[in-house]
Amino acid sequence: MRISTGQIFTSANRNMMENQTSLLEIQNKISSGKKFTSLAEDPVGASRVVGLQRELAQLKMFQSNIDASRRRLELEGTTLDDLNTASDRARGLVLQAANGTLGDADRQIISYELEELVGYMAGLMNTRDAKGEYLFSGSQGQVQTYTQQGNRYVFQGDATTRQIQVSSELYVRSSDSGQFLFESVIDEPGLKATGSLQSSFDPENLTVTDPDAFAALMRQTGDISVEVDQYVDSVTTATVNAYTLRDSAGNVVKDASGNPLQNVEFTNGAVPEIGLPGARLVLDLAEPVSPDPSALAIQGEGAAVVDAGTISSEPDFLELMRETTGDIRLDMAYDADSDEYAYTVTDQAGNTLTSVTGIPSSSPVQLVSVGGPPPVPSVSFDIDLTTVTDATVATFVVDTPPTSELKLGFSQPPSNILNTLLDTIELMREPVAGNAQAQTELQERFAKTLDQISLSQERLSEATATLGSRLNTLDDAEMTNTDFKLMTEGTLSSVQDLDYAAAGTELTKRKLALEAAYASFAKIQDLSLFNYIR
């Protein structure tokens, strides 16, 4: 094959350019310290580098979260320590004021320092972090934690706590809500009135003598419905006003002596006082709202067994229940062995009014009669026992129209130690000299305030303990993240960092190849036929 001079020049030029390019590539790698300087050189390696760099960026974010959380928790710890110290001082002032040898003027002087202490504690509760956010406002960082409205401090934040991610699967609570920390004081239990007779109840007319007993009663009964009824007595023909108290299940509530509060009569102008377990309640029921007769209602699982259409006389039934029996209970049962039915009718006090057994299954429809000799009315109704299984109960009650009902719901909202101290300050500034009852009430208030301070400090101590555990968790997470960072950086270095020894050898080799190309071309370009002939 004939090789032309042009081909020799072209090939030599191409080879020298390739060697120069190769030398430039290895020089760029040495300058950058990377194994590859473009994605095309190592697509797989480039992909791994991106993933490892993402992990390092995430670890950097975790460290930033750890630092921020540590600052917030340390600030919270310092604030809680200051609050605990202030609470100790408040306890000392209250104990000093409770000294029976002090006069009204002495207690008033102490109240001034206690008032300043309340303002200082409120300032601590409104502490802000380095970003200017309120530390104890939950997720409402820009909202002031406590604002003073009149003579009360009101919590404005929420119950949310911030969860900060400090590792791939670990979240740490970086703050505590003021609702948990400070709203730990319980106000006096009370009742909240709703319904058409709401105006008949004044919260000031509730006297709680035993808060625990009263709270237990309300937990058992739920909301209490006060039904007011007005009817004409069948014997005296006089208009009778009466009230009945029922729990949320419709059962009649009993007073502190165990007597059912059903159809308790009162005259116009009278103000009934109701004695409940742990409390006394006064209702202004002098003007019943609804003079219309109440209806008869049948409740419970066995209500479907009663044929309401066969009730002989509803007014008589209502009169019987109001004046004699109270609620009437109908218990029905079926005995599969004997294939017989039985039923028992009892009054509100549990006395048996009617009891029938041995009813054959061939006669499941029975006429039930309840009542007595005049003037006690006698009433009757039908029951169909075919749907009775083991035991079925139906209850006849006086159903007062909703327009004449008062519903009382239990209310014991949380408060804070600031309001407790303000209430105590107010009492400390009232003169009690010569008034034995006022002195007793003041001493009771001091005792309650001390209990509330103890309760508040217990909550602060609980939060302080959790702060320490969370700070330890941050330290552990930081150490773990540091280990992960070192491993990730090592892996990243092995993927992208250049081996300088190997690169130096490669640089020398490529430089030698380029120099050889230069030298050989210099020899070849001097070849000429004319030089040979000459």
ChimeraX attribute file (.defattr): number of C-alpha atoms within 10 A of each C-alpha:
attribute: neighborCount
match mode: 1-to-1
recipient: residues
	/A:1	3
	/A:2	5
	/A:3	7
	/A:4	8
	/A:5	12
	/A:6	9
	/A:7	11
	/A:8	13
	/A:9	13
	/A:10	10
	/A:11	11
	/A:12	17
	/A:13	14
	/A:14	11
	/A:15	15
	/A:16	18
	/A:17	14
	/A:18	12
	/A:19	18
	/A:20	16
	/A:21	13
	/A:22	17
	/A:23	20
	/A:24	15
	/A:25	15
	/A:26	20
	/A:27	16
	/A:28	15
	/A:29	18
	/A:30	18
	/A:31	10
	/A:32	13
	/A:33	16
	/A:34	17
	/A:35	22
	/A:36	21
	/A:37	16
	/A:38	10
	/A:39	11
	/A:40	9
	/A:41	11
	/A:42	13
	/A:43	12
	/A:44	11
	/A:45	16
	/A:46	18
	/A:47	11
	/A:48	15
	/A:49	18
	/A:50	12
	/A:51	13
	/A:52	19
	/A:53	14
	/A:54	12
	/A:55	17
	/A:56	19
	/A:57	13
	/A:58	17
	/A:59	21
	/A:60	15
	/A:61	15
	/A:62	20
	/A:63	20
	/A:64	13
	/A:65	19
	/A:66	24
	/A:67	14
	/A:68	15
	/A:69	24
	/A:70	19
	/A:71	16
	/A:72	19
	/A:73	22
	/A:74	15
	/A:75	18
	/A:76	25
	/A:77	18
	/A:78	14
	/A:79	18
	/A:80	20
	/A:81	15
	/A:82	15
	/A:83	20
	/A:84	19
	/A:85	14
	/A:86	18
	/A:87	20
	/A:88	15
	/A:89	15
	/A:90	21
	/A:91	21
	/A:92	14
	/A:93	16
	/A:94	24
	/A:95	14
	/A:96	15
	/A:97	23
	/A:98	19
	/A:99	11
	/A:100	9
	/A:101	8
	/A:102	12
	/A:103	13
	/A:104	14
	/A:105	13
	/A:106	14
	/A:107	22
	/A:108	19
	/A:109	13
	/A:110	17
	/A:111	23
	/A:112	14
	/A:113	14
	/A:114	23
	/A:115	18
	/A:116	11
	/A:117	18
	/A:118	22
	/A:119	13
	/A:120	15
	/A:121	20
	/A:122	19
	/A:123	14
	/A:124	19
	/A:125	24
	/A:126	21
	/A:127	18
	/A:128	21
	/A:129	17
	/A:130	11
	/A:131	8
	/A:132	10
	/A:133	19
	/A:134	22
	/A:135	31
	/A:136	34
	/A:137	29
	/A:138	24
	/A:139	19
	/A:140	18
	/A:141	18
	/A:142	14
	/A:143	18
	/A:144	19
	/A:145	28
	/A:146	20
	/A:147	14
	/A:148	12
	/A:149	8
	/A:150	7
	/A:151	11
	/A:152	16
	/A:153	19
	/A:154	17
	/A:155	20
	/A:156	16
	/A:157	21
	/A:158	18
	/A:159	15
	/A:160	17
	/A:161	17
	/A:162	15
	/A:163	13
	/A:164	17
	/A:165	18
	/A:166	24
	/A:167	20
	/A:168	12
	/A:169	6
	/A:170	12
	/A:171	15
	/A:172	19
	/A:173	15
	/A:174	25
	/A:175	22
	/A:176	23
	/A:177	21
	/A:178	25
	/A:179	21
	/A:180	17
	/A:181	21
	/A:182	21
	/A:183	19
	/A:184	22
	/A:185	22
	/A:186	15
	/A:187	15
	/A:188	12
	/A:189	18
	/A:190	21
	/A:191	20
	/A:192	15
	/A:193	22
	/A:194	15
	/A:195	15
	/A:196	14
	/A:197	23
	/A:198	15
	/A:199	13
	/A:200	16
	/A:201	21
	/A:202	15
	/A:203	13
	/A:204	10
	/A:205	13
	/A:206	18
	/A:207	16
	/A:208	19
	/A:209	13
	/A:210	12
	/A:211	16
	/A:212	12
	/A:213	15
	/A:214	20
	/A:215	20
	/A:216	13
	/A:217	17
	/A:218	18
	/A:219	11
	/A:220	11
	/A:221	20
	/A:222	16
	/A:223	19
	/A:224	24
	/A:225	24
	/A:226	23
	/A:227	25
	/A:228	28
	/A:229	27
	/A:230	22
	/A:231	19
	/A:232	14
	/A:233	14
	/A:234	15
	/A:235	8
	/A:236	8
	/A:237	9
	/A:238	10
	/A:239	14
	/A:240	18
	/A:241	22
	/A:242	20
	/A:243	22
	/A:244	21
	/A:245	25
	/A:246	21
	/A:247	19
	/A:248	15
	/A:249	10
	/A:250	16
	/A:251	17
	/A:252	22
	/A:253	22
	/A:254	17
	/A:255	17
	/A:256	14
	/A:257	9
	/A:258	10
	/A:259	11
	/A:260	19
	/A:261	20
	/A:262	24
	/A:263	22
	/A:264	17
	/A:265	14
	/A:266	15
	/A:267	14
	/A:268	13
	/A:269	10
	/A:270	12
	/A:271	14
	/A:272	17
	/A:273	13
	/A:274	16
	/A:275	16
	/A:276	20
	/A:277	22
	/A:278	18
	/A:279	21
	/A:280	17
	/A:281	18
	/A:282	18
	/A:283	19
	/A:284	18
	/A:285	22
	/A:286	15
	/A:287	16
	/A:288	20
	/A:289	15
	/A:290	17
	/A:291	17
	/A:292	12
	/A:293	16
	/A:294	21
	/A:295	14
	/A:296	17
	/A:297	14
	/A:298	18
	/A:299	15
	/A:300	14
	/A:301	13
	/A:302	20
	/A:303	18
	/A:304	16
	/A:305	19
	/A:306	20
	/A:307	13
	/A:308	16
	/A:309	8
	/A:310	13
	/A:311	17
	/A:312	15
	/A:313	13
	/A:314	16
	/A:315	15
	/A:316	17
	/A:317	22
	/A:318	26
	/A:319	20
	/A:320	23
	/A:321	23
	/A:322	20
	/A:323	14
	/A:324	16
	/A:325	19
	/A:326	23
	/A:327	21
	/A:328	24
	/A:329	22
	/A:330	22
	/A:331	17
	/A:332	24
	/A:333	18
	/A:334	24
	/A:335	15
	/A:336	11
	/A:337	6
	/A:338	11
	/A:339	12
	/A:340	18
	/A:341	23
	/A:342	19
	/A:343	22
	/A:344	17
	/A:345	22
	/A:346	20
	/A:347	19
	/A:348	18
	/A:349	12
	/A:350	12
	/A:351	11
	/A:352	13
	/A:353	17
	/A:354	15
	/A:355	14
	/A:356	13
	/A:357	13
	/A:358	13
	/A:359	18
	/A:360	13
	/A:361	16
	/A:362	9
	/A:363	12
	/A:364	16
	/A:365	16
	/A:366	15
	/A:367	11
	/A:368	19
	/A:369	16
	/A:370	18
	/A:371	19
	/A:372	13
	/A:373	7
	/A:374	7
	/A:375	10
	/A:376	16
	/A:377	19
	/A:378	17
	/A:379	19
	/A:380	16
	/A:381	17
	/A:382	18
	/A:383	21
	/A:384	15
	/A:385	25
	/A:386	14
	/A:387	11
	/A:388	20
	/A:389	13
	/A:390	10
	/A:391	14
	/A:392	19
	/A:393	19
	/A:394	20
	/A:395	21
	/A:396	20
	/A:397	24
	/A:398	24
	/A:399	16
	/A:400	22
	/A:401	16
	/A:402	13
	/A:403	14
	/A:404	22
	/A:405	24
	/A:406	22
	/A:407	22
	/A:408	22
	/A:409	17
	/A:410	19
	/A:411	15
	/A:412	13
	/A:413	13
	/A:414	13
	/A:415	20
	/A:416	23
	/A:417	25
	/A:418	23
	/A:419	18
	/A:420	22
	/A:421	24
	/A:422	18
	/A:423	15
	/A:424	20
	/A:425	21
	/A:426	13
	/A:427	19
	/A:428	25
	/A:429	17
	/A:430	14
	/A:431	15
	/A:432	17
	/A:433	11
	/A:434	8
	/A:435	9
	/A:436	10
	/A:437	10
	/A:438	15
	/A:439	16
	/A:440	12
	/A:441	13
	/A:442	19
	/A:443	16
	/A:444	13
	/A:445	19
	/A:446	21
	/A:447	14
	/A:448	14
	/A:449	22
	/A:450	19
	/A:451	14
	/A:452	21
	/A:453	22
	/A:454	17
	/A:455	17
	/A:456	20
	/A:457	22
	/A:458	15
	/A:459	16
	/A:460	20
	/A:461	16
	/A:462	11
	/A:463	17
	/A:464	18
	/A:465	11
	/A:466	13
	/A:467	21
	/A:468	14
	/A:469	11
	/A:470	18
	/A:471	19
	/A:472	13
	/A:473	17
	/A:474	24
	/A:475	14
	/A:476	12
	/A:477	21
	/A:478	19
	/A:479	12
	/A:480	12
	/A:481	21
	/A:482	15
	/A:483	12
	/A:484	15
	/A:485	19
	/A:486	12
	/A:487	12
	/A:488	17
	/A:489	16
	/A:490	12
	/A:491	15
	/A:492	19
	/A:493	15
	/A:494	13
	/A:495	18
	/A:496	18
	/A:497	17
	/A:498	18
	/A:499	14
	/A:500	14
	/A:501	9
	/A:502	9
	/A:503	17
	/A:504	14
	/A:505	11
	/A:506	16
	/A:507	19
	/A:508	13
	/A:509	13
	/A:510	19
	/A:511	17
	/A:512	14
	/A:513	17
	/A:514	19
	/A:515	15
	/A:516	13
	/A:517	17
	/A:518	15
	/A:519	11
	/A:520	11
	/A:521	16
	/A:522	11
	/A:523	9
	/A:524	13
	/A:525	12
	/A:526	8
	/A:527	11
	/A:528	10
	/A:529	7
	/A:530	7
	/A:531	8
	/A:532	7
	/A:533	6
	/A:534	5
